[in-house]
Amino acid sequence: MASLAHPSRLQGGDATFLKSFLPSLVSAGLDALEVYHSDHSLEQTARFQSLAREFDLVETGGSDFHGENKPGVRLGSGRGQLALERSILDNMRRRSLQSATMAEPRE
């Protein structure tokens, strides 16, 4: 599954920029957008949720834990109380299965 991580780092997460940039990524095979992240504000999370829905992308997320080189970022909860719903994983699995089915060669 191809996911765009850290959309907040692309032009500061500007919605206008992302709306113009995402179509080319989707046509190249983008499946998902990182909506939930330790560093995202509530406003950014809402913006990325909206973009994911608009472009039919699976919402992904994570704590951005990378070990000791990121002090203060805890595995599973990030910098705060990041908690992802089970439905996010279920949607990722569903999209992966759809993508795999579409990629199977036909006789």
HUNORVEN-V954576 format. One record per helix or strand. SS is the DSSP state (a for helix, b for strand). FROM is the first residue (numbers start at 0). TO is the last residue. If there is no record, write none. Layout:
# HUNORVEN-V954576
<<SS FROM TO> <SS FROM TO>>
This chain:
# HUNORVEN-V954576
<<b 2 3> <a 6 8> <a 10 12> <a 14 26> <b 31 36> <a 41 53> <b 57 61> <a 66 68> <b 73 73> <b 77 77> <a 85 102>>
